[in-house]
Amino acid sequence: MSTKIKLIKIKSTDLLFYIAYGLFLVSGILSTSFYYVYFMGLPYKLLKYFCMGLLFAREIMSRPKFTYRKLMVSALFIVLVVITRSQSTLATVAYILIFVLCARDLNFKKIAKLSLWLSCLTVAFIVASAYLGIIDNYKYVQGTRIRYYLGFRYSLFGPAFLFNITGLFLYLKKDGVKWIELLVLSVINYWMFAETDSRLSFYLSLMMIILFAVLKLFPKLLDGWNWVWRLLIFSFLIGFAVSVGFTALYDSSVPWQKQLNKTLESRLSLGQQSLQENGVNLFGQDLTFVGNGLDAYGEKNTEDKYNYVDSFYIQIMQRYGLVFITAWICLLTVALYHYYKLKDYHMMICLSMIAAHCIVDDLSLSLHYNTFWFALTVVFSGMKKSVDCVNIASTNDDCTLDDTLYEIEYGKAKID
């Protein structure tokens, strides 16, 4: 019996990206835990700039020929790096754009696999450290509600990472996911829910698992739900409208709205309060939101009043402005349209779950919480390339859509 071993070929220049992203991802996850105390401040900043240096080196080495496009990309890269030097939250967005820009010719599945493995290992390491007493495992008690932090600086961080891990695993497996894998994934999510009482991440993860199970059981639904896929194109626009609409129109005198606000742990009233006090402008403003998270030393901010706005859409709209949130939603909508044309409905499901997650949670903005920001590379690749990619990949079983995009980019694939 012969065994076939498939070796993964990685270009030396691409390796620079994977090293930079791997370091950025692992350090980002660790920064949300009590391990952050060991590298916070200057070491963390230097590590980030080392990653930026690797990415810039790759850009230069992988495209040695001078072109105006290369000049523009380099200029944009430098501008984004300069933005990361600021202490504002805009640096978070700059890092996302830098990595997405540098990954525009890479295989998303390879990035997803790397993210999945590193996220699983790092999160497991943090949780195990908390149980072994190496780092603190804080417990938050509110009435009958008990939430464990599991080594993270807030109880919602672990579930947010698991939500991303669940999406990555399901997307990579797609219809090939096994029933036992779906069961194990459900059990792990339930365990995280039992420990942290994070309802949003658990319910949305469970919904993803159920949807992938249904599509596995009834694969014909992939082509039969065309109206659903068309609707999902506007997932982020719908999420924005729901979040802002329910918050702005919240009325505590209306019983069902009051109950909804209670269920959402005052997210509607806090969001409305922020809109009334801080307003919204075109280019954003510097705002400070105080939540229940702990610092690297396990200390909580008790001096300022709790006013945290959990909604991704409202917080981003206020911090970065109407121009940014409009451009961001348009970019995501265009990406979803591309995946609709590519018939990559599994990607549409994952992105739509993230859009729903963003209604009452802002953590998805950071790259270490949300690998699916790399799905935006399909926009940078161009729609024509994406359509051509489908035609070429369909004639080669060993060729993925992302691999074909890479070949088109460098002229290795001929299109009739």
Salt bridges, closest charged atoms under 4 A:
ASP14 OD1 - ARG58 NH2 2.81
GLU59 OE2 - ARG58 NH1 3.68
GLU59 OE2 - ARG63 NH1 3.54
GLU59 OE1 - ARG104 NH2 3.11
ASP105 OD1 - ARG58 NH2 3.09
ASP105 OD2 - ARG63 NH2 2.39
ASP175 OD1 - HIS346 NE2 3.15
GLU181 OE2 - LYS173 NZ 3.38
ASP197 OD2 - ARG145 NE 2.25
GLU265 OE2 - ARG145 NH1 2.36
GLU265 OE2 - ARG199 NH2 2.71
ASP310 OD2 - ARG267 NE 3.67
ASP344 OD1 - LYS174 NZ 3.51
ASP361 OD1 - HIS357 ND1 3.92
ASP388 OD2 - LYS384 NZ 2.96
GLU409 OE2 - ARG69 NH1 3.77
GLU409 OE1 - LYS385 NZ 2.65
